Amino acid sequence: MARSFALPDLGEGLVEAEIRAVLVREGDIVKEDAPLLEVETDKAQVEIPSPFGGRVEKIYVQPGQTVKVVLVTFADGGDGSAPARSTPAAATRAAAPVEAKAAPRLEGAPAAATPSTRRLARELGVDLAALRGTGPGGRITDDDVRGAVGKPAPALAKPPTMPAGPAKPLARVGLEPPPLPSFEQWGRVERQPLSHLRRTIADRMALSAALIPHVTHFDKADITDLHAMVTRSFEAAKERGITLTLTSFLLKAAALALAEHPQFNASLDAAAGELIVKRYCHLGIAVATDRGLIVPVIRDADKKPVMELARELATLAQRMRDGKAALDDLRGGTFTITNIGALGGTGAIPIINYPEVAILGAARGREEAVVRGGQIVPRLLLPISLTFDHRVADGADGARFAQAIIRRLEAPETLFVEW
C-alpha cells in the first residue's frame, strides 16, 4: 500500500509553503531524513526531509506552487538501500494536488513528527513508534517526547501561535481595502507577483500595525569610546575569525537592559488580560536579503560575551542570505533589533515584530558638535529609536529602557569585561 507524505507541521501555526525545488524524482530510492524538497515558509527557506525510507512513487508538486497538500507518495516495502531508477524529473511536471488528511498510522510506518522533534527524541532516547501523538492529525510533539521521559518543557519556551496564510493583509482585523482604480487608464502598467515571503511580510506588518498601538521614543547615544574600542580590537578579533560590528554591541546592551526592564521582554495576552514576561532573552536581528527581510534569533544573548555574539551574528546572517535558514533559527524571539546604519538615514520607526512588544532601531552614527565641560568637541552620536506597545508600557517606561541601553553603549568598558 502506498504511503503519503503531507506537508509537515512546521511549527508556530505554519500550514502552507511555497515549493522552491524538488530534490527527488519519481522512482528514486530515498533514505529516512534525506532531503525531499526545498520550501519557502512564512519564516524561511528550508529543506524538508523524508520521514521514512522507500521508493518515491508519485510527486504531486512543482516549483512555484503554494501547497497545503500531499506532496509525495511512497511505494510500500522500500528500505532505502536500492539504487535509484532513472525517470524524468517530476519537478518539471504539474500534477493535480491531493488534499492532506490525518490518517491512522500504518503498521510499520514511522511516527509523524517534525525533524526537530525527531532530533529531540534521539537526544532523549525516546522511541517515537511507542508514542501516541497529541498534535494535529496525531503528530508527535516535543511535549509528547519530554513527557515520555518525565522531563517538563522549558517554562514559557513555546511562543504564541501566529495566524497563518497570506490572505488579505487587513482582513483579520475587520478592515477591507477599497477596490483599486484601473491604473491602465493613465498609462502602461506591469503586474509583478509577490513572493510567498513578501506576502507574509506584508500580512504580518499589517497585522502588527493594526493590533498594536505603536509609540516611539527617539534618543542618541555617544558611541565615541565604543567606536574607539572596536577600532582597537578589530584586527585582533579578525585573527580569531570574528568581524566586530556595532550590531553585536547593540545586542549585548539591549539584552542586559532587558533584565532591568522585563516588561519589554514580553508578549501581551489581551484575551486573558495578562502580560507574559519571558525569563529568557532570545534576540531577533533583522537581516536584509534579496528575498526580503528575515529575522533570525540569537538565543540567550544576555549570557554570551560580545565576541561570541559577533561570531554567531555573522554566521546566522550569512545563512539567511544564502537561503539556508533552519526553522529553529527563526523561532522564539523575545525582542528585535534592526540596524539600518550601513544604508544611511537619520532615524526610522520600525514596526513591532508581533507578538513581541518592542523593537529597537539604529541609524548611522555621525560626528556632531557636542558641548562637554564648556567646550565644543566632535563626538560620534548614534541615533536610536525604541518603538513599543503602548498597552504594556508608558512613555516614561520607554525613556528609562532606552537610557539603560544608552548607558551601556556609552560606557563599554563596564559592560564587556570579557575583553
GIVEN-V369968 format. One record per residue. RES is the residue in one letter. PHI is phi in whole degrees, -180 to 180 (* if undefined). PSI is psi in degrees with one decimal (999 if undefined). Layout:
BEGIN
res->RES phi->PHI psi->PSI
res->RES phi->PHI psi->PSI
END
This chain:
BEGIN
res->M phi->* psi->136.2
res->A phi->-71 psi->146.4
res->R phi->-112 psi->133.8
res->S phi->-98 psi->143.8
res->F phi->-120 psi->111.8
res->A phi->-96 psi->167.9
res->L phi->-55 psi->122.2
res->P phi->-73 psi->162.7
res->D phi->-70 psi->109.1
res->L phi->-91 psi->0.2
res->G phi->91 psi->161.3
res->E phi->53 psi->35.1
res->G phi->78 psi->9.6
res->L phi->-74 psi->122.3
res->V phi->-126 psi->-1.3
res->E phi->-147 psi->163.2
res->A phi->-154 psi->155.0
res->E phi->-96 psi->128.2
res->I phi->-73 psi->123.3
res->R phi->-97 psi->-37.8
res->A phi->-158 psi->144.7
res->V phi->-103 psi->121.6
res->L phi->-98 psi->-1.3
res->V phi->-130 psi->168.3
res->R phi->-123 psi->156.8
res->E phi->-60 psi->130.6
res->G phi->99 psi->-15.8
res->D phi->-66 psi->145.6
res->I phi->-98 psi->121.9
res->V phi->-119 psi->154.6
res->K phi->-98 psi->158.5
res->E phi->-57 psi->136.0
res->D phi->74 psi->3.3
res->A phi->-71 psi->144.5
res->P phi->-67 psi->131.2
res->L phi->-102 psi->-45.7
res->L phi->-143 psi->155.2
res->E phi->-108 psi->126.3
res->V phi->-128 psi->154.5
res->E phi->-111 psi->115.9
res->T phi->-97 psi->-173.3
res->D phi->-61 psi->-18.6
res->K phi->-107 psi->-42.5
res->A phi->-167 psi->172.8
res->Q phi->-94 psi->120.4
res->V phi->-137 psi->161.3
res->E phi->-91 psi->140.1
res->I phi->-104 psi->118.4
res->P phi->-84 psi->160.3
res->S phi->-75 psi->133.5
res->P phi->-77 psi->-12.2
res->F phi->-156 psi->166.0
res->G phi->-90 psi->155.0
res->G phi->158 psi->-176.8
res->R phi->-94 psi->129.6
res->V phi->-72 psi->116.8
res->E phi->-92 psi->-42.5
res->K phi->-149 psi->135.9
res->I phi->-114 psi->128.9
res->Y phi->-104 psi->0.4
res->V phi->-127 psi->165.2
res->Q phi->-144 psi->160.0
res->P phi->-55 psi->140.4
res->G phi->99 psi->-16.7
res->Q phi->-79 psi->142.9
res->T phi->-103 psi->123.6
res->V phi->-126 psi->150.5
res->K phi->-137 psi->43.4
res->V phi->-132 psi->175.9
res->V phi->-66 psi->129.0
res->L phi->-95 psi->-42.9
res->V phi->-145 psi->144.5
res->T phi->-117 psi->144.2
res->F phi->-111 psi->138.9
res->A phi->-71 psi->143.8
res->D phi->-70 psi->143.2
res->G phi->99 psi->-5.7
res->G phi->-72 psi->141.8
res->D phi->-114 psi->4.5
res->G phi->80 psi->8.6
res->S phi->-110 psi->-13.9
res->A phi->-80 psi->156.7
res->P phi->-70 psi->158.1
res->A phi->-73 psi->149.0
res->R phi->-99 psi->133.2
res->S phi->-79 psi->121.6
res->T phi->-143 psi->161.7
res->P phi->-59 psi->147.3
res->A phi->-65 psi->127.3
res->A phi->-74 psi->-15.6
res->A phi->-65 psi->-16.9
res->T phi->-99 psi->3.0
res->R phi->-117 psi->138.4
res->A phi->-86 psi->146.6
res->A phi->-141 psi->153.9
res->A phi->-68 psi->126.3
res->P phi->-69 psi->148.3
res->V phi->-116 psi->125.8
res->E phi->-64 psi->136.7
res->A phi->-82 psi->134.1
res->K phi->-130 psi->148.2
res->A phi->-72 psi->121.1
res->A phi->-118 psi->153.3
res->P phi->-63 psi->147.9
res->R phi->-68 psi->130.4
res->L phi->-72 psi->147.8
res->E phi->-61 psi->127.4
res->G phi->87 psi->-9.7
res->A phi->-79 psi->148.8
res->P phi->-70 psi->157.4
res->A phi->-69 psi->148.7
res->A phi->-81 psi->118.8
res->A phi->-162 psi->149.4
res->T phi->-72 psi->161.0
res->P phi->-56 psi->-39.1
res->S phi->-68 psi->-35.4
res->T phi->-69 psi->-39.1
res->R phi->-64 psi->-38.3
res->R phi->-66 psi->-41.7
res->L phi->-60 psi->-41.0
res->A phi->-63 psi->-40.0
res->R phi->-64 psi->-40.8
res->E phi->-65 psi->-34.8
res->L phi->-95 psi->-0.6
res->G phi->71 psi->34.9
res->V phi->-102 psi->133.2
res->D phi->-85 psi->108.4
res->L phi->-61 psi->-31.5
res->A phi->-63 psi->-21.7
res->A phi->-91 psi->-1.6
res->L phi->-101 psi->152.9
res->R phi->-108 psi->118.0
res->G phi->-74 psi->143.3
res->T phi->-107 psi->0.4
res->G phi->-81 psi->-179.0
res->P phi->-57 psi->132.0
res->G phi->66 psi->21.8
res->G phi->81 psi->13.7
res->R phi->-70 psi->140.1
res->I phi->-80 psi->131.1
res->T phi->-105 psi->170.7
res->D phi->-59 psi->-39.1
res->D phi->-65 psi->-35.4
res->D phi->-62 psi->-41.7
res->V phi->-67 psi->-46.4
res->R phi->-64 psi->-37.6
res->G phi->-62 psi->-28.7
res->A phi->-69 psi->-22.0
res->V phi->-116 psi->9.0
res->G phi->71 psi->22.9
res->K phi->-104 psi->115.2
res->P phi->-69 psi->154.4
res->A phi->-69 psi->150.7
res->P phi->-59 psi->139.8
res->A phi->-61 psi->130.5
res->L phi->58 psi->21.9
res->A phi->-79 psi->-23.2
res->K phi->-88 psi->117.0
res->P phi->-72 psi->156.0
res->P phi->-60 psi->147.7
res->T phi->-75 psi->134.3
res->M phi->-92 psi->143.7
res->P phi->-60 psi->146.3
res->A phi->-115 psi->162.8
res->G phi->95 psi->143.2
res->P phi->-66 psi->-50.3
res->A phi->46 psi->-160.5
res->K phi->-91 psi->126.7
res->P phi->-49 psi->-36.4
res->L phi->-108 psi->4.4
res->A phi->-64 psi->-30.4
res->R phi->-73 psi->-13.4
res->V phi->-114 psi->21.1
res->G phi->83 psi->10.7
res->L phi->-111 psi->129.7
res->E phi->-115 psi->124.5
res->P phi->-68 psi->146.7
res->P phi->-69 psi->158.5
res->P phi->-63 psi->145.4
res->L phi->-77 psi->149.8
res->P phi->-72 psi->169.2
res->S phi->-83 psi->98.2
res->F phi->-67 psi->-22.7
res->E phi->-61 psi->-21.7
res->Q phi->-67 psi->-17.7
res->W phi->-106 psi->-7.0
res->G phi->159 psi->-177.5
res->R phi->-74 psi->138.3
res->V phi->-129 psi->163.3
res->E phi->-134 psi->129.1
res->R phi->-98 psi->124.6
res->Q phi->-116 psi->121.1
res->P phi->-66 psi->140.6
res->L phi->-79 psi->142.4
res->S phi->-70 psi->165.0
res->H phi->-59 psi->-42.4
res->L phi->-66 psi->-41.2
res->R phi->-65 psi->-40.7
res->R phi->-62 psi->-39.5
res->T phi->-67 psi->-43.4
res->I phi->-59 psi->-45.0
res->A phi->-61 psi->-42.9
res->D phi->-65 psi->-45.7
res->R phi->-67 psi->-41.0
res->M phi->-66 psi->-40.1
res->A phi->-65 psi->-39.9
res->L phi->-61 psi->-48.3
res->S phi->-63 psi->-46.3
res->A phi->-64 psi->-32.9
res->A phi->-80 psi->-33.9
res->L phi->-89 psi->-32.5
res->I phi->-105 psi->126.7
res->P phi->-76 psi->101.2
res->H phi->-79 psi->140.7
res->V phi->-139 psi->142.5
res->T phi->-125 psi->133.0
res->H phi->-108 psi->127.9
res->F phi->-106 psi->145.4
res->D phi->-160 psi->178.4
res->K phi->-135 psi->142.4
res->A phi->-113 psi->134.6
res->D phi->-83 psi->103.5
res->I phi->-106 psi->24.9
res->T phi->-59 psi->-48.1
res->D phi->-70 psi->-37.2
res->L phi->-64 psi->-43.0
res->H phi->-62 psi->-40.2
res->A phi->-65 psi->-38.9
res->M phi->-65 psi->-43.7
res->V phi->-63 psi->-43.1
res->T phi->-62 psi->-43.7
res->R phi->-65 psi->-33.5
res->S phi->-99 psi->-2.7
res->F phi->-60 psi->-50.3
res->E phi->-67 psi->-39.7
res->A phi->-63 psi->-39.3
res->A phi->-68 psi->-39.0
res->K phi->-63 psi->-35.5
res->E phi->-63 psi->-23.8
res->R phi->-94 psi->10.3
res->G phi->79 psi->22.2
res->I phi->-120 psi->130.6
res->T phi->-103 psi->110.3
res->L phi->-75 psi->133.3
res->T phi->-136 psi->162.4
res->L phi->-61 psi->-33.8
res->T phi->-60 psi->-38.1
res->S phi->-64 psi->-32.0
res->F phi->-74 psi->-35.7
res->L phi->-61 psi->-40.9
res->L phi->-59 psi->-47.8
res->K phi->-66 psi->-46.1
res->A phi->-61 psi->-43.3
res->A phi->-66 psi->-41.3
res->A phi->-61 psi->-44.1
res->L phi->-71 psi->-35.5
res->A phi->-67 psi->-33.1
res->L phi->-64 psi->-29.4
res->A phi->-65 psi->-30.6
res->E phi->-82 psi->-27.0
res->H phi->-129 psi->69.3
res->P phi->-67 psi->-15.7
res->Q phi->-66 psi->-16.0
res->F phi->-91 psi->-4.8
res->N phi->-110 psi->59.6
res->A phi->-150 psi->175.5
res->S phi->-135 psi->148.2
res->L phi->-98 psi->122.9
res->D phi->-97 psi->87.4
res->A phi->-63 psi->-36.9
res->A phi->-64 psi->-38.6
res->A phi->-88 psi->-10.9
res->G phi->68 psi->38.1
res->E phi->-132 psi->147.3
res->L phi->-101 psi->120.9
res->I phi->-90 psi->99.2
res->V phi->-87 psi->124.4
res->K phi->-93 psi->126.1
res->R phi->-92 psi->28.5
res->Y phi->-136 psi->158.9
res->C phi->-127 psi->94.6
res->H phi->-112 psi->108.6
res->L phi->-96 psi->129.5
res->G phi->-87 psi->143.0
res->I phi->-129 psi->121.1
res->A phi->-69 psi->126.7
res->V phi->-122 psi->123.5
res->A phi->-83 psi->127.0
res->T phi->-125 psi->170.6
res->D phi->-72 psi->-9.4
res->R phi->-98 psi->-11.1
res->G phi->136 psi->-177.6
res->L phi->-83 psi->128.3
res->I phi->-125 psi->144.4
res->V phi->-120 psi->88.5
res->P phi->-73 psi->163.0
res->V phi->-119 psi->131.1
res->I phi->-101 psi->117.8
res->R phi->-85 psi->146.3
res->D phi->52 psi->47.2
res->A phi->-64 psi->-27.2
res->D phi->-71 psi->-18.7
res->K phi->-101 psi->-0.6
res->K phi->-109 psi->139.5
res->P phi->-70 psi->162.9
res->V phi->-58 psi->-41.6
res->M phi->-59 psi->-42.3
res->E phi->-69 psi->-39.1
res->L phi->-62 psi->-41.9
res->A phi->-64 psi->-42.5
res->R phi->-65 psi->-45.7
res->E phi->-67 psi->-38.1
res->L phi->-62 psi->-45.3
res->A phi->-64 psi->-40.7
res->T phi->-66 psi->-45.4
res->L phi->-63 psi->-46.2
res->A phi->-60 psi->-40.8
res->Q phi->-66 psi->-40.1
res->R phi->-62 psi->-39.7
res->M phi->-63 psi->-44.4
res->R phi->-70 psi->-28.2
res->D phi->-84 psi->-2.9
res->G phi->71 psi->28.9
res->K phi->-116 psi->29.3
res->A phi->-70 psi->141.4
res->A phi->-95 psi->152.7
res->L phi->-60 psi->-33.7
res->D phi->-65 psi->-20.4
res->D phi->-69 psi->-19.1
res->L phi->-118 psi->9.9
res->R phi->-108 psi->150.5
res->G phi->82 psi->14.5
res->G phi->-65 psi->148.2
res->T phi->-115 psi->-19.6
res->F phi->-162 psi->143.7
res->T phi->-120 psi->145.6
res->I phi->-123 psi->134.9
res->T phi->-129 psi->124.7
res->N phi->-117 psi->108.2
res->I phi->-99 psi->10.9
res->G phi->-57 psi->-35.5
res->A phi->-65 psi->-21.2
res->L phi->-100 psi->-4.1
res->G phi->98 psi->-162.7
res->G phi->96 psi->155.1
res->T phi->-108 psi->-1.9
res->G phi->164 psi->165.6
res->A phi->-159 psi->158.4
res->I phi->-118 psi->90.7
res->P phi->-72 psi->156.1
res->I phi->-88 psi->138.0
res->I phi->-63 psi->138.9
res->N phi->-83 psi->87.1
res->Y phi->-57 psi->137.0
res->P phi->-96 psi->24.9
res->E phi->-71 psi->173.6
res->V phi->-120 psi->2.2
res->A phi->-160 psi->157.2
res->I phi->-148 psi->139.8
res->L phi->-105 psi->129.0
res->G phi->-113 psi->144.0
res->A phi->-132 psi->140.0
res->A phi->-108 psi->-160.8
res->R phi->-85 psi->131.3
res->G phi->-72 psi->139.7
res->R phi->-138 psi->147.4
res->E phi->-72 psi->133.2
res->E phi->-136 psi->157.3
res->A phi->-79 psi->123.7
res->V phi->-128 psi->141.7
res->V phi->-89 psi->118.3
res->R phi->-134 psi->119.8
res->G phi->60 psi->34.0
res->G phi->81 psi->1.9
res->Q phi->-115 psi->145.0
res->I phi->-88 psi->118.2
res->V phi->-131 psi->152.6
res->P phi->-80 psi->132.4
res->R phi->-135 psi->149.4
res->L phi->-90 psi->114.4
res->L phi->-111 psi->136.2
res->L phi->-109 psi->116.1
res->P phi->-73 psi->131.5
res->I phi->-128 psi->156.2
res->S phi->-136 psi->131.3
res->L phi->-111 psi->111.7
res->T phi->-103 psi->131.0
res->F phi->-144 psi->165.8
res->D phi->-80 psi->114.8
res->H phi->-69 psi->-11.6
res->R phi->-74 psi->-24.5
res->V phi->-110 psi->-11.6
res->A phi->-152 psi->150.1
res->D phi->-99 psi->173.8
res->G phi->-58 psi->-39.7
res->A phi->-65 psi->-38.0
res->D phi->-62 psi->-44.6
res->G phi->-63 psi->-40.4
res->A phi->-65 psi->-40.4
res->R phi->-67 psi->-41.1
res->F phi->-65 psi->-44.3
res->A phi->-60 psi->-40.5
res->Q phi->-66 psi->-33.8
res->A phi->-64 psi->-35.3
res->I phi->-71 psi->-45.8
res->I phi->-62 psi->-41.8
res->R phi->-55 psi->-40.6
res->R phi->-72 psi->-39.2
res->L phi->-66 psi->-31.8
res->E phi->-85 psi->-10.7
res->A phi->-133 psi->63.5
res->P phi->-62 psi->-28.2
res->E phi->-66 psi->-22.5
res->T phi->-88 psi->-9.6
res->L phi->-107 psi->-36.7
res->F phi->-108 psi->63.6
res->V phi->-70 psi->-10.9
res->E phi->-75 psi->-9.3
res->W phi->-71 psi->999
END
